[in-house]
Amino acid sequence: TVDRYSSAGKLAYVHLRNVQGKVPHYHEMFVDDGDTDMLEVIRILYKNGFDGVLIPDHTPLIECAAPWHAGMAHALGWMRAAIMMAERS
């Protein structure tokens, strides 16, 4: 689990990826929407002093002129807000 590995200092690189469903019938979701409570993941990482790399993974596209960039902007903005919430808790 995230708690076990992060409290033991065993995580250096975390991809935040959220899905809905189970293999082989799952769908990629935005980091703030899916089966995993990503806000809780961020809280656990912060509580355990995680200081490694945290990046979005498999971010869905947003329909616009720059679909990949818009999806990444959404994910990075959400991640920054989640980290700020964890810091203030």
Sine and cosine of phi, psi and omega as CSV:
sin_phi,cos_phi,sin_psi,cos_psi,sin_omega,cos_omega
0.00,0.00,0.29,-0.96,0.02,-1.00
-0.87,0.50,-0.68,0.73,-0.02,-1.00
-0.89,0.46,-0.74,0.67,-0.04,-1.00
-0.88,0.48,-0.76,0.65,-0.06,-1.00
-0.96,0.30,-0.62,0.79,0.00,-1.00
-0.95,0.30,-0.58,0.82,0.03,-1.00
-0.93,0.36,-0.42,0.91,0.04,-1.00
-1.00,0.02,0.00,1.00,-0.01,-1.00
0.95,0.33,0.45,0.90,-0.08,-1.00
-1.00,-0.07,0.00,1.00,0.00,-1.00
-0.95,-0.32,0.76,-0.65,0.06,-1.00
-0.86,-0.50,-0.35,0.94,-0.15,-0.99
-0.53,-0.85,0.88,-0.47,-0.04,-1.00
-0.85,-0.53,0.83,-0.56,0.15,-0.99
-1.00,-0.07,0.85,-0.52,0.09,-1.00
-1.00,0.01,0.90,-0.43,-0.03,-1.00
-0.65,-0.76,0.74,-0.67,0.02,-1.00
-0.85,-0.53,0.62,-0.78,0.01,-1.00
-0.73,-0.68,0.25,-0.97,0.14,-0.99
-0.84,-0.54,0.80,-0.60,-0.03,-1.00
0.98,-0.18,-0.07,-1.00,-0.03,-1.00
-0.81,-0.58,0.42,-0.91,0.05,-1.00
-0.86,0.51,0.71,-0.70,0.07,1.00
-1.00,-0.06,0.11,0.99,-0.07,-1.00
-0.94,-0.34,0.97,0.25,0.00,-1.00
-0.73,-0.68,0.28,-0.96,0.02,-1.00
-0.75,-0.66,0.68,-0.73,0.10,-1.00
-0.91,0.41,0.67,-0.74,-0.02,-1.00
-0.80,-0.60,0.24,-0.97,0.15,-0.99
-0.92,0.39,0.41,-0.91,-0.11,-0.99
-0.84,0.54,-0.49,0.87,-0.02,-1.00
-1.00,-0.07,0.16,0.99,-0.06,-1.00
-0.61,-0.79,0.88,-0.48,-0.01,-1.00
0.38,-0.92,-0.21,-0.98,-0.10,-1.00
-0.98,0.19,-0.35,0.94,-0.03,-1.00
-0.99,-0.15,0.70,-0.72,0.06,-1.00
-0.99,0.17,1.00,0.01,-0.08,-1.00
-0.93,0.37,-0.47,0.88,0.07,-1.00
-0.89,0.45,-0.63,0.77,0.06,-1.00
-0.92,0.40,-0.61,0.79,0.06,-1.00
-0.87,0.50,-0.72,0.69,0.02,-1.00
-0.88,0.47,-0.69,0.72,0.02,-1.00
-0.87,0.50,-0.68,0.73,0.01,-1.00
-0.90,0.44,-0.72,0.70,0.01,-1.00
-0.86,0.51,-0.70,0.71,0.00,-1.00
-0.90,0.44,-0.73,0.68,-0.01,-1.00
-0.83,0.55,-0.60,0.80,-0.06,-1.00
-1.00,-0.02,0.14,0.99,0.09,-1.00
0.96,0.28,0.45,0.89,0.03,-1.00
-0.84,0.54,0.77,-0.64,0.01,-1.00
-0.74,-0.67,0.44,0.90,0.00,-1.00
-1.00,-0.06,-0.33,-0.94,-0.03,-1.00
-1.00,0.06,0.72,-0.69,0.03,-1.00
-0.79,-0.62,0.91,-0.41,-0.05,-1.00
-0.72,-0.69,0.46,-0.89,0.11,-0.99
-0.96,0.29,0.49,-0.87,-0.03,-1.00
-0.71,-0.70,0.71,-0.70,0.04,-1.00
0.80,0.60,0.79,0.61,0.00,-1.00
-0.97,0.25,0.79,-0.61,0.05,-1.00
-0.88,0.48,0.38,-0.92,0.02,-1.00
-1.00,0.09,0.46,-0.89,0.10,-0.99
-0.94,-0.35,0.73,-0.68,-0.03,-1.00
-0.94,0.34,0.95,-0.30,0.03,-1.00
-0.17,-0.98,-0.17,-0.99,-0.02,-1.00
-0.93,0.37,-0.43,0.90,-0.02,-1.00
-0.74,-0.68,0.96,0.29,-0.16,-0.99
-0.86,0.50,-0.68,0.73,-0.01,-1.00
-0.92,0.38,-0.72,0.69,-0.02,-1.00
-0.89,0.46,-0.65,0.76,0.01,-1.00
-0.91,0.42,-0.66,0.75,0.05,-1.00
-0.88,0.47,-0.68,0.73,0.03,-1.00
-0.92,0.40,-0.64,0.77,0.02,-1.00
-0.88,0.48,-0.67,0.74,0.05,-1.00
-0.87,0.49,-0.76,0.65,-0.04,-1.00
-0.88,0.47,-0.72,0.70,-0.03,-1.00
-0.92,0.40,-0.63,0.78,0.05,-1.00
-0.90,0.44,-0.68,0.73,0.03,-1.00
-0.90,0.44,-0.69,0.73,0.00,-1.00
-0.88,0.48,-0.69,0.72,0.00,-1.00
-0.89,0.45,-0.68,0.73,0.03,-1.00
-0.90,0.44,-0.65,0.76,0.02,-1.00
-0.90,0.43,-0.64,0.76,0.04,-1.00
-0.90,0.43,-0.68,0.73,0.03,-1.00
-0.88,0.47,-0.63,0.78,0.05,-1.00
-0.90,0.44,-0.68,0.73,0.00,-1.00
-0.89,0.45,-0.64,0.77,0.00,-1.00
-0.90,0.43,-0.53,0.85,-0.06,-1.00
-1.00,0.01,-0.17,0.98,-0.03,-1.00
-0.97,0.22,0.00,0.00,0.00,0.00
